[in-house]
Amino acid sequence: MRSVPTVKSCADEEIWRRVTREVADDLAVDALARDRAGKPPFDELARLREAGLPALLAPPGPASRGADWRTACAVIREIAAADGSIGELLGRHYVLSWSARFFSTPERADGLELRADAEQWLWGGTIDLPDAEPVTGPDLTLTPAGSGYLLNGCRSFAAGVTVADRLVLGAVCSDTGEFLVVCADPAHPGVAAAPEHDRLGQRLTAAGRISFDGVPVAADQVLGTVPRDEHALAPFATLAPLALRLALVHVSLGIAEGALAEARDITRAGPRGRPAAERDEGAYTTPPPGADPYLLLAYGELVTDTHTAGAVVESASEALARGLLAGPGLGVDQRAEIAVLVAAAEAVTSRSAMRLTTRVLELTQGADSAADPLGFDRFWRNARVLTAQTSPTRRLRDIGDHYLNGTHPPLTLHA
């Protein structure tokens, strides 16, 4: 593994970008081999920690490193271009590291964030809560025990089940029926993780299922109570799912940009096994890649797609950054505008990522083989897994309803 510079406390965006670029270059070298091996990402996390990237987006408390949401998004996107799985793992960690800010008091958030920074925690879990009227009962329950609770049940997670240092979870109190957001330690003997080793894509996020059997949750591990009535939810707290959705949008866009960059390098190298030059004087000449008008047209369309998606994503990122700065003072109208911009970013990027990764397979002839030797199937599989989690139709409907009728997207913690 190549050594990368360590940054412990610096608000200089350019330094973070340089560090990120070095880590991304390091990850890109063996990305295909690691994807096919499908092992838990312990080594990859060690590379991120060596560079200080997990601590980049500490919330605005005593543990803050000074980097803002826009810088964190740029980091997620560049890491995802090299390795989509690690980009997703890092993006989810960044959002979950803000959980105490979203749901708890500033004092409790300060203490938790200081400890997380000192011990270099990687956050896993989800802020998505059970349905208000579950059919078969909640996935996770909290039973009062002394001054705290016992956590029981099981749930699937998209990332971090084998590598997270702390988990953020939504669970239902068995006595009161309240929705609680808690922090749990996955190292407790009552926690059992069952990772998914054979996913279609995003194989290195450490996705899987975790079961909890009488895991103690102290009173200071309860980050907050979530009201059942969405109208009683604080607009700031509902930025949590929007931040997660936008982080995953940056992952999708990074995957698309990574696929396009690698395809460009392969295309520039010319067809494998024969030079892109005239074979015999007077014979038919195969035009070099840079002179093929159809190839130029294809790349022109794909580059335009990424630029278009990037512009929409940047607009949403700016809006979310302003919302995070507003803190608990965030208003319902501002939150609605952020939700609409995030929905637009999802709709545009999901279509662009799938179109681009599919087209790249065709341009590199990767679709001709079930085992693409160049590994471009990796980009398509990763993009497919990410985009399958959202419905562009639903997002577009919300955008249209807001534009025509002024209807606000619902205040919810569901992604």
C-alpha positions as CSV (number, residue, x, y, z in Angstrom):
1,M,0.0,0.0,0.0
2,R,1.4,3.4,-0.9
3,S,1.9,5.9,1.9
4,V,-0.4,8.9,1.8
5,P,0.0,12.2,3.8
6,T,-1.9,12.4,7.0
7,V,-4.0,15.5,7.8
8,K,-5.1,15.9,11.4
9,S,-6.5,19.4,11.5
10,C,-6.8,21.6,8.4
11,A,-9.6,23.6,6.9
12,D,-7.7,24.1,3.6
13,E,-9.9,22.5,0.9
14,E,-7.0,22.1,-1.5
15,I,-5.0,20.0,1.0
16,W,-8.0,17.7,1.6
17,R,-8.4,17.4,-2.2
18,R,-4.8,16.5,-2.7
19,V,-4.9,13.9,0.1
20,T,-8.1,12.5,-1.4
21,R,-6.5,12.3,-4.8
22,E,-3.6,10.2,-3.5
23,V,-5.9,7.9,-1.6
24,A,-8.1,7.5,-4.7
25,D,-5.1,6.7,-6.9
26,D,-4.0,4.1,-4.4
27,L,-7.5,2.5,-4.3
28,A,-7.8,2.5,-8.1
29,V,-4.6,0.3,-8.5
30,D,-6.2,-2.8,-7.1
31,A,-9.9,-1.9,-7.3
32,L,-10.9,-4.7,-9.7
33,A,-9.0,-7.4,-7.8
34,R,-10.5,-6.3,-4.5
35,D,-14.0,-6.2,-6.0
36,R,-13.7,-9.8,-7.3
37,A,-12.3,-11.0,-4.0
38,G,-15.2,-9.4,-2.1
39,K,-13.5,-9.4,1.3
40,P,-14.4,-7.2,4.2
41,P,-12.9,-3.7,3.7
42,F,-10.5,-3.6,6.6
43,D,-7.5,-2.8,4.5
44,E,-9.4,-0.1,2.6
45,L,-10.5,1.5,5.9
46,A,-6.9,1.5,7.1
47,R,-6.0,3.5,4.0
48,L,-8.8,6.0,4.7
49,R,-7.8,6.4,8.3
50,E,-4.1,6.8,7.5
51,A,-5.1,9.8,5.4
52,G,-7.5,11.2,8.1
53,L,-10.5,11.1,5.8
54,P,-13.1,9.6,8.2
55,A,-12.6,12.6,10.5
56,L,-13.0,15.2,7.7
57,L,-16.6,16.1,8.2
58,A,-16.9,16.3,12.0
59,P,-20.0,18.5,12.8
60,P,-19.5,22.1,14.0
61,G,-18.6,21.2,17.6
62,P,-15.3,21.0,19.6
63,A,-14.2,18.1,17.4
64,S,-14.8,19.9,14.1
65,R,-11.9,19.9,11.6
66,G,-13.3,22.9,9.7
67,A,-14.2,21.1,6.4
68,D,-17.7,21.7,5.2
69,W,-20.3,19.5,3.4
70,R,-19.2,20.6,-0.1
71,T,-15.6,19.4,0.6
72,A,-16.9,16.1,2.0
73,C,-19.0,15.6,-1.1
74,A,-16.0,16.2,-3.3
75,V,-14.1,13.6,-1.3
76,I,-16.9,11.0,-1.5
77,R,-17.2,11.5,-5.3
78,E,-13.5,11.2,-6.0
79,I,-13.1,8.1,-3.8
80,A,-16.2,6.6,-5.5
81,A,-14.6,7.1,-8.9
82,A,-11.8,4.8,-7.8
83,D,-13.9,2.4,-5.8
84,G,-17.7,2.8,-5.5
85,S,-18.0,0.6,-2.5
86,I,-15.5,2.6,-0.4
87,G,-17.1,5.8,-1.6
88,E,-20.5,4.6,-0.3
89,L,-19.0,3.4,3.0
90,L,-17.3,6.8,3.6
91,G,-20.4,8.8,2.5
92,R,-22.7,6.9,4.9
93,H,-20.2,7.4,7.7
94,Y,-20.1,11.1,7.1
95,V,-23.9,11.4,7.3
96,L,-24.2,9.1,10.3
97,S,-21.5,11.1,12.2
98,W,-24.0,14.0,12.3
99,S,-26.7,11.9,14.0
100,A,-26.3,13.4,17.4
101,R,-26.6,16.9,15.9
102,F,-29.8,15.9,14.2
103,F,-31.5,14.2,17.1
104,S,-29.8,15.1,20.4
105,T,-28.9,18.1,22.5
106,P,-25.8,20.2,21.6
107,E,-24.1,19.1,24.9
108,R,-24.6,15.4,24.3
109,A,-23.6,15.8,20.7
110,D,-20.3,17.6,21.8
111,G,-19.4,14.8,24.1
112,L,-20.2,12.0,21.6
113,E,-18.3,13.7,18.8
114,L,-15.2,14.3,20.9
115,R,-15.0,10.6,21.8
116,A,-15.7,9.5,18.2
117,D,-12.9,11.7,17.0
118,A,-10.4,10.6,19.7
119,E,-11.1,6.9,19.0
120,Q,-11.5,7.3,15.2
121,W,-14.9,5.6,15.1
122,L,-16.4,4.6,11.8
123,W,-20.1,5.0,11.9
124,G,-22.6,2.4,10.5
125,G,-26.3,1.7,10.7
126,T,-29.3,3.7,9.5
127,I,-31.5,6.6,10.6
128,D,-34.5,5.1,8.8
129,L,-37.2,4.2,11.3
130,P,-39.8,1.4,11.2
131,D,-43.2,2.1,9.6
132,A,-45.7,3.8,11.9
133,E,-48.0,0.8,11.5
134,P,-45.8,-2.3,11.0
135,V,-47.4,-5.4,9.8
136,T,-45.3,-7.9,11.6
137,G,-43.9,-5.7,14.4
138,P,-40.8,-3.5,14.4
139,D,-37.4,-4.9,13.4
140,L,-35.7,-3.6,16.5
141,T,-37.2,-3.0,20.0
142,L,-35.9,-1.4,23.2
143,T,-37.1,-2.8,26.5
144,P,-36.6,-0.6,29.6
145,A,-34.0,-2.1,32.0
146,G,-32.8,0.0,34.9
147,S,-31.8,3.5,33.7
148,G,-31.4,2.3,30.1
149,Y,-32.7,-0.3,27.7
150,L,-32.0,-3.7,26.2
151,L,-31.9,-3.8,22.4
152,N,-33.4,-6.9,20.6
153,G,-34.2,-7.8,17.0
154,C,-32.4,-7.9,13.7
155,R,-32.1,-5.6,10.7
156,S,-30.4,-5.4,7.3
157,F,-27.9,-2.7,6.6
158,A,-26.3,-1.5,3.3
159,A,-22.9,-0.9,4.8
160,G,-20.6,-1.4,7.8
161,V,-21.9,-4.5,9.5
162,T,-18.5,-6.0,10.0
163,V,-16.3,-2.9,10.2
164,A,-18.3,-0.2,12.0
165,D,-17.2,1.0,15.4
166,R,-20.6,2.3,16.4
167,L,-24.1,1.9,15.0
168,V,-26.9,4.5,14.7
169,L,-30.2,2.7,14.9
170,G,-33.9,3.5,15.0
171,A,-35.9,1.2,17.4
172,V,-39.3,1.1,19.1
173,C,-39.7,1.3,22.9
174,S,-41.7,-1.8,23.9
175,D,-43.4,0.0,26.7
176,T,-44.4,3.3,25.2
177,G,-44.3,2.7,21.4
178,E,-42.0,5.7,21.0
179,F,-39.5,5.8,18.2
180,L,-36.0,6.2,19.6
181,V,-32.7,6.9,17.8
182,V,-29.8,5.2,19.7
183,C,-26.1,4.5,19.4
184,A,-25.0,0.9,19.9
185,D,-21.6,-0.8,20.2
186,P,-21.3,-3.7,17.7
187,A,-18.5,-5.2,19.7
188,H,-20.9,-6.4,22.4
189,P,-21.3,-10.2,22.7
190,G,-25.0,-9.9,22.0
191,V,-24.4,-8.5,18.5
192,A,-24.0,-11.0,15.6
193,A,-23.3,-9.8,12.1
194,A,-24.1,-11.9,8.9
195,P,-22.4,-10.2,6.0
196,E,-23.5,-10.5,2.4
197,H,-20.6,-11.9,0.4
198,D,-22.2,-12.3,-3.0
199,R,-23.9,-9.0,-3.9
200,L,-24.5,-7.9,-7.5
201,G,-22.5,-4.8,-6.9
202,Q,-21.1,-2.6,-4.1
203,R,-19.5,-5.7,-2.7
204,L,-17.0,-4.0,-0.4
205,T,-19.4,-1.9,1.7
206,A,-19.7,-4.7,4.3
207,A,-23.5,-4.9,3.8
208,G,-25.4,-7.6,5.7
209,R,-27.7,-8.3,8.6
210,I,-27.1,-7.7,12.3
211,S,-29.0,-9.3,15.1
212,F,-29.2,-7.9,18.7
213,D,-29.8,-10.1,21.7
214,G,-30.2,-8.2,24.9
215,V,-27.6,-5.6,24.0
216,P,-27.5,-2.9,26.7
217,V,-28.2,0.7,25.6
218,A,-27.4,3.2,28.4
219,A,-29.5,6.4,28.8
220,D,-26.7,8.6,27.3
221,Q,-26.7,6.4,24.2
222,V,-30.2,7.5,23.4
223,L,-29.8,10.3,20.9
224,G,-33.4,11.4,20.8
225,T,-37.1,10.6,20.5
226,V,-38.8,10.9,17.1
227,P,-42.5,11.9,17.1
228,R,-44.8,9.7,15.1
229,D,-46.6,12.7,13.7
230,E,-44.5,14.0,10.8
231,H,-45.8,17.5,11.4
232,A,-44.1,17.4,14.8
233,L,-40.7,16.6,13.3
234,A,-38.1,19.3,13.4
235,P,-37.2,20.3,9.8
236,F,-33.5,20.1,10.7
237,A,-33.7,16.5,11.8
238,T,-35.3,15.5,8.5
239,L,-32.1,16.7,6.7
240,A,-30.6,13.4,7.8
241,P,-32.2,11.2,5.1
242,L,-31.7,14.0,2.5
243,A,-28.0,14.2,3.4
244,L,-27.8,10.4,3.0
245,R,-29.6,10.4,-0.4
246,L,-27.3,13.2,-1.7
247,A,-24.2,11.4,-0.4
248,L,-25.3,8.3,-2.5
249,V,-25.9,10.6,-5.5
250,H,-22.3,11.7,-5.3
251,V,-21.3,8.0,-5.1
252,S,-23.3,7.3,-8.3
253,L,-21.8,10.3,-10.1
254,G,-18.3,9.3,-9.0
255,I,-18.9,5.8,-10.3
256,A,-20.0,7.2,-13.7
257,E,-17.0,9.5,-13.9
258,G,-14.6,6.8,-12.9
259,A,-16.0,4.5,-15.6
260,L,-15.7,7.2,-18.2
261,A,-12.1,8.1,-17.3
262,E,-11.0,4.4,-17.4
263,A,-12.8,3.9,-20.7
264,R,-11.0,7.0,-22.1
265,D,-7.6,5.5,-21.1
266,I,-8.4,2.2,-22.8
267,T,-9.7,3.9,-25.9
268,R,-6.6,6.0,-26.2
269,A,-4.5,2.9,-26.1
270,G,-6.1,1.6,-29.2
271,P,-7.5,-1.8,-30.1
272,R,-5.8,-4.6,-28.2
273,G,-3.4,-6.8,-30.2
274,R,-3.1,-4.5,-33.3
275,P,-1.8,-1.0,-33.8
276,A,-4.2,1.7,-34.8
277,A,-2.2,2.7,-37.8
278,E,-1.9,1.9,-41.5
279,R,-0.8,-1.7,-42.0
280,D,0.3,-1.6,-45.7
281,E,0.8,1.4,-48.0
282,G,-2.4,1.9,-49.9
283,A,-4.4,-0.5,-47.8
284,Y,-7.4,0.4,-45.8
285,T,-6.4,2.4,-42.8
286,T,-8.0,1.9,-39.4
287,P,-8.5,5.4,-38.0
288,P,-7.0,6.0,-34.6
289,P,-9.5,6.3,-31.8
290,G,-9.1,10.1,-31.8
291,A,-10.3,10.3,-35.4
292,D,-13.3,8.0,-35.3
293,P,-16.3,10.4,-35.6
294,Y,-18.8,7.9,-34.1
295,L,-16.5,7.3,-31.1
296,L,-16.1,11.0,-30.6
297,L,-19.8,11.5,-30.8
298,A,-20.3,8.8,-28.1
299,Y,-17.8,10.3,-25.8
300,G,-19.2,13.8,-26.4
301,E,-22.7,12.6,-25.3
302,L,-21.3,10.8,-22.2
303,V,-19.2,13.8,-21.1
304,T,-22.2,16.1,-21.5
305,D,-24.3,13.7,-19.4
306,T,-21.8,13.9,-16.6
307,H,-21.5,17.6,-16.8
308,T,-25.3,18.0,-16.7
309,A,-25.7,15.7,-13.7
310,G,-22.8,17.4,-12.0
311,A,-24.4,20.8,-12.3
312,V,-27.7,19.5,-10.8
313,V,-25.8,17.7,-8.0
314,E,-23.7,20.8,-7.1
315,S,-26.9,22.9,-6.8
316,A,-28.4,20.4,-4.4
317,S,-25.1,20.2,-2.5
318,E,-25.0,23.9,-2.0
319,A,-28.5,24.0,-0.8
320,L,-27.9,21.2,1.7
321,A,-24.8,22.9,3.0
322,R,-26.8,26.0,3.7
323,G,-29.4,23.9,5.5
324,L,-26.8,22.3,7.7
325,L,-25.4,25.6,8.6
326,A,-28.9,26.9,9.6
327,G,-29.1,24.1,12.2
328,P,-32.2,23.9,14.3
329,G,-33.3,27.2,12.9
330,L,-34.0,25.6,9.5
331,G,-37.5,26.5,8.3
332,V,-40.1,24.2,6.6
333,D,-39.9,26.1,3.3
334,Q,-36.1,26.0,3.1
335,R,-36.2,22.3,3.9
336,A,-38.7,21.8,1.1
337,E,-36.5,23.5,-1.4
338,I,-33.6,21.3,-0.4
339,A,-35.7,18.2,-0.7
340,V,-36.8,19.1,-4.3
341,L,-33.2,19.8,-5.3
342,V,-32.0,16.5,-3.9
343,A,-34.8,14.7,-5.7
344,A,-33.8,16.3,-8.9
345,A,-30.2,15.3,-8.4
346,E,-31.3,11.7,-7.8
347,A,-33.5,11.5,-10.8
348,V,-30.9,13.0,-13.2
349,T,-27.9,11.1,-11.8
350,S,-29.5,7.7,-11.6
351,R,-30.4,7.9,-15.3
352,S,-27.0,9.3,-16.3
353,A,-25.1,6.7,-14.3
354,M,-26.9,3.7,-15.8
355,R,-26.7,5.1,-19.3
356,L,-23.1,5.9,-19.0
357,T,-21.9,2.6,-17.4
358,T,-23.9,0.6,-19.9
359,R,-22.5,2.6,-22.9
360,V,-19.0,2.2,-21.5
361,L,-19.4,-1.6,-21.6
362,E,-20.3,-1.3,-25.2
363,L,-17.4,1.0,-26.1
364,T,-14.8,-1.2,-24.4
365,Q,-16.4,-4.4,-25.7
366,G,-16.9,-5.5,-22.0
367,A,-20.4,-6.6,-22.8
368,D,-19.0,-9.3,-25.1
369,S,-17.8,-11.5,-22.1
370,A,-19.5,-12.7,-19.0
371,A,-16.1,-12.1,-17.3
372,D,-15.1,-8.7,-18.6
373,P,-11.2,-8.8,-18.5
374,L,-11.0,-5.1,-18.2
375,G,-13.4,-5.0,-15.3
376,F,-15.9,-2.4,-16.7
377,D,-18.8,-4.6,-15.5
378,R,-17.8,-3.5,-12.0
379,F,-19.0,0.1,-12.7
380,W,-22.3,-1.1,-14.2
381,R,-23.0,-3.5,-11.3
382,N,-22.2,-0.8,-8.7
383,A,-24.3,1.8,-10.4
384,R,-27.2,-0.7,-10.7
385,V,-27.2,-1.5,-7.0
386,L,-27.2,2.1,-6.0
387,T,-29.9,3.3,-8.5
388,A,-32.2,0.4,-7.6
389,Q,-32.6,1.9,-4.2
390,T,-34.5,4.9,-5.4
391,S,-37.5,5.5,-7.8
392,P,-37.0,8.3,-10.3
393,T,-40.7,8.3,-11.0
394,R,-41.5,9.0,-7.3
395,R,-38.9,11.7,-7.1
396,L,-40.1,13.4,-10.3
397,R,-43.7,13.2,-9.0
398,D,-42.7,15.1,-5.9
399,I,-40.9,17.7,-7.9
400,G,-43.9,18.2,-10.2
401,D,-46.3,18.4,-7.2
402,H,-44.1,21.0,-5.6
403,Y,-43.8,23.1,-8.8
404,L,-47.4,23.0,-9.8
405,N,-49.2,22.9,-6.4
406,G,-46.6,24.3,-4.0
407,T,-46.9,21.0,-2.0
408,H,-43.9,20.4,0.3
409,P,-42.3,16.9,0.2
410,P,-43.2,15.2,3.4
411,L,-41.2,15.7,6.5
412,T,-39.9,12.2,7.2
413,L,-36.9,10.2,8.3
414,H,-37.5,7.6,5.5
415,A,-34.9,7.9,2.8
